[in-house]
Amino acid sequence: MPEPVSASVRAELDQTPAWWDRQFESLVRKQIPRFAAWHEDHIIGEQRTHASTTVRRHCVDCGIEIDPYEEGP
């Protein structure tokens, strides 16, 4: 008769699909171009810091930061 799976192992196994989903989403985000022209029709958010004039832009639809120095093809 097989031994029962302990509660800690079962909890880890139950989280496995969520872990794989996070890994997949991370890989997909790494493949998305980061230049502004590619995100032209998307919702763009801006974040400003009070200590400097730096503006960070990110695509809300894709969930990635847009690189201000990267140019498209």
Backbone as CSV, one residue per row, in Angstrom:
resi,resn,N_x,N_y,N_z,CA_x,CA_y,CA_z,C_x,C_y,C_z
1,MET,0.848,-1.176,0.000,0.000,0.000,0.000,0.900,1.248,0.000
2,PRO,0.631,2.240,-0.872,1.475,3.436,-0.929,1.340,4.280,0.333
3,GLU,2.435,4.949,0.682,2.410,5.816,1.850,1.655,7.096,1.521
4,PRO,0.903,7.629,2.473,0.188,8.890,2.215,1.180,10.044,2.072
5,VAL,0.815,11.007,1.301,1.647,12.189,1.087,1.474,13.119,2.278
6,SER,2.592,13.591,2.819,2.510,14.476,3.983,1.840,15.797,3.603
7,ALA,1.328,16.479,4.599,0.616,17.746,4.370,1.533,18.794,3.739
8,SER,2.799,18.856,4.160,3.703,19.868,3.601,4.010,19.583,2.133
9,VAL,4.180,18.292,1.791,4.423,17.930,0.394,3.170,18.181,-0.432
10,ARG,2.017,17.860,0.099,0.758,18.088,-0.613,0.558,19.576,-0.874
11,ALA,0.860,20.428,0.089,0.714,21.880,-0.085,1.629,22.377,-1.196
12,GLU,2.847,21.831,-1.249,3.778,22.231,-2.300,3.294,21.760,-3.668
13,LEU,2.778,20.556,-3.736,2.264,20.035,-5.001,1.053,20.837,-5.481
14,ASP,0.225,21.266,-4.549,-0.961,22.049,-4.922,-0.585,23.418,-5.471
15,GLN,0.580,23.934,-5.087,1.022,25.247,-5.567,1.739,25.167,-6.906
16,THR,2.069,24.005,-7.335,2.859,23.843,-8.547,2.237,24.514,-9.772
17,PRO,0.943,24.355,-10.045,0.381,25.048,-11.220,0.537,26.574,-11.147
18,ALA,0.352,27.137,-9.981,0.507,28.587,-9.836,1.966,28.992,-10.063
19,TRP,2.897,28.184,-9.582,4.310,28.470,-9.786,4.649,28.452,-11.266
20,TRP,4.152,27.444,-11.969,4.404,27.358,-13.412,3.773,28.534,-14.152
21,ASP,2.599,28.957,-13.739,1.966,30.126,-14.359,2.831,31.363,-14.183
22,ARG,3.379,31.570,-12.989,4.247,32.732,-12.745,5.509,32.659,-13.595
23,GLN,6.092,31.476,-13.705,7.293,31.321,-14.515,7.008,31.611,-15.982
24,PHE,5.878,31.113,-16.468,5.500,31.336,-17.860,5.270,32.816,-18.123
25,GLU,4.547,33.480,-17.243,4.291,34.912,-17.411,5.598,35.703,-17.405
26,SER,6.525,35.315,-16.572,7.825,35.981,-16.524,8.567,35.822,-17.843
27,LEU,8.551,34.626,-18.395,9.210,34.392,-19.683,8.545,35.171,-20.807
28,VAL,7.229,35.224,-20.801,6.499,35.968,-21.835,6.852,37.445,-21.753
29,ARG,6.866,38.001,-20.520,7.188,39.423,-20.357,8.589,39.741,-20.854
30,LYS,9.520,38.812,-20.701,10.893,39.049,-21.168,10.959,39.131,-22.691
31,GLN,10.000,38.550,-23.383,10.006,38.538,-24.844,9.325,39.764,-25.455
32,ILE,8.599,40.519,-24.665,7.863,41.679,-25.170,8.840,42.820,-25.447
33,PRO,8.791,43.412,-26.635,9.670,44.551,-26.932,9.437,45.690,-25.943
34,ARG,10.494,46.394,-25.604,10.413,47.451,-24.603,10.482,48.857,-25.195
35,PHE,10.463,48.970,-26.526,10.497,50.312,-27.109,9.082,50.868,-27.211
36,ALA,8.964,52.179,-27.079,7.676,52.852,-26.948,6.760,52.647,-28.150
37,ALA,7.300,52.633,-29.350,6.458,52.512,-30.545,5.672,51.204,-30.562
38,TRP,6.218,50.154,-30.003,5.526,48.858,-30.001,4.288,48.900,-29.119
39,HIS,4.264,49.792,-28.138,3.155,49.896,-27.180,2.246,51.087,-27.496
40,GLU,2.253,51.512,-28.742,1.548,52.728,-29.151,0.061,52.734,-28.784
41,ASP,-0.639,51.633,-28.957,-2.081,51.594,-28.691,-2.409,51.106,-27.285
42,HIS,-1.411,50.945,-26.446,-1.616,50.433,-25.091,-1.762,51.577,-24.093
43,ILE,-2.202,51.237,-22.904,-2.287,52.212,-21.823,-0.895,52.357,-21.216
44,ILE,-0.379,53.586,-21.196,0.960,53.861,-20.687,0.840,54.628,-19.378
45,GLY,1.509,54.129,-18.361,1.543,54.801,-17.066,2.887,55.448,-16.858
46,GLU,2.903,56.512,-16.073,4.157,57.193,-15.772,4.321,57.280,-14.268
47,GLN,5.546,57.122,-13.827,5.856,57.243,-12.415,6.970,58.262,-12.262
48,ARG,6.722,59.290,-11.483,7.725,60.325,-11.242,8.172,60.244,-9.787
49,THR,9.440,60.519,-9.582,9.946,60.570,-8.218,10.060,62.023,-7.795
50,HIS,9.846,62.277,-6.543,9.895,63.654,-6.033,11.320,64.168,-5.928
51,ALA,12.267,63.287,-5.742,13.658,63.700,-5.559,14.358,64.039,-6.865
52,SER,13.823,63.585,-7.978,14.485,63.864,-9.249,13.434,64.092,-10.338
53,THR,13.918,64.409,-11.498,13.008,64.637,-12.614,12.828,63.380,-13.462
54,THR,13.296,62.260,-12.959,13.218,61.009,-13.708,11.766,60.564,-13.855
55,VAL,11.405,60.218,-15.068,10.073,59.699,-15.355,10.247,58.265,-15.838
56,ARG,9.592,57.355,-15.162,9.614,55.957,-15.596,8.269,55.655,-16.232
57,ARG,8.308,55.125,-17.445,7.078,54.787,-18.160,6.928,53.272,-18.188
58,HIS,5.699,52.823,-18.053,5.433,51.393,-18.142,4.122,51.159,-18.888
59,CYS,4.069,50.022,-19.561,2.865,49.639,-20.287,1.960,48.895,-19.310
60,VAL,0.815,49.454,-19.063,-0.139,48.847,-18.135,-0.694,47.546,-18.721
61,ASP,-0.932,47.538,-20.022,-1.490,46.346,-20.668,-0.549,45.151,-20.603
62,CYS,0.742,45.386,-20.798,1.727,44.293,-20.847,2.399,44.040,-19.507
63,GLY,2.364,45.025,-18.620,2.982,44.875,-17.318,4.496,44.953,-17.344
64,ILE,5.061,45.742,-18.269,6.519,45.879,-18.348,6.906,47.350,-18.389
65,GLU,8.152,47.614,-18.016,8.674,48.970,-18.084,9.178,49.243,-19.499
66,ILE,8.924,50.434,-19.985,9.374,50.830,-21.319,10.745,51.476,-21.182
67,ASP,11.679,51.010,-21.976,13.042,51.532,-21.952,13.092,52.800,-22.805
68,PRO,13.403,53.941,-22.206,13.404,55.199,-22.977,14.535,55.261,-23.997
69,TYR,15.531,54.415,-23.869,16.684,54.469,-24.760,16.659,53.408,-25.835
70,GLU,15.712,52.483,-25.738,15.647,51.408,-26.733,14.808,51.859,-27.926
71,GLU,15.346,51.638,-29.107,14.632,52.003,-30.328,14.166,50.742,-31.010
72,GLY,13.057,50.853,-31.691,12.497,49.714,-32.392,13.203,49.413,-33.688
73,PRO,12.750,48.393,-34.356,13.364,48.009,-35.646,13.134,49.043,-36.731
